[in-house]
């Protein structure tokens, strides 16, 4: 038996996990969010950065939402004071993700 066969046998034994980074606190934040989230492009030290502002929720909910956005975009970033910063120009992608999650979005600086 080859090592590849053993590996494939182990893969079939693993439980299948549904890939859904939807976190419960983010669901609660959607209910509190009255104003639409603003998604805009900003330049930080000459490099593009996507900003999501006007988030109404707790710091934990903000961090959870930032984590989801950064994972789906495959980029770094930060979150503080009701603002999420994702490194790179991901305006269109982040807008789609937020709308898919049920948030209202206001697009700023879109071409």
Secondary structure, 3 states (H helix, E strand, C coil): CCHHHHHHHHHHHCCCCCCCCCCHHHHHHHHHCCCCEEEEEEEECCEEEEEEECCCCCHHHHHHHHHHHHHHHCCCEEEECCEEEEEECCHHHHHHHHHHHCCCEEECCCC
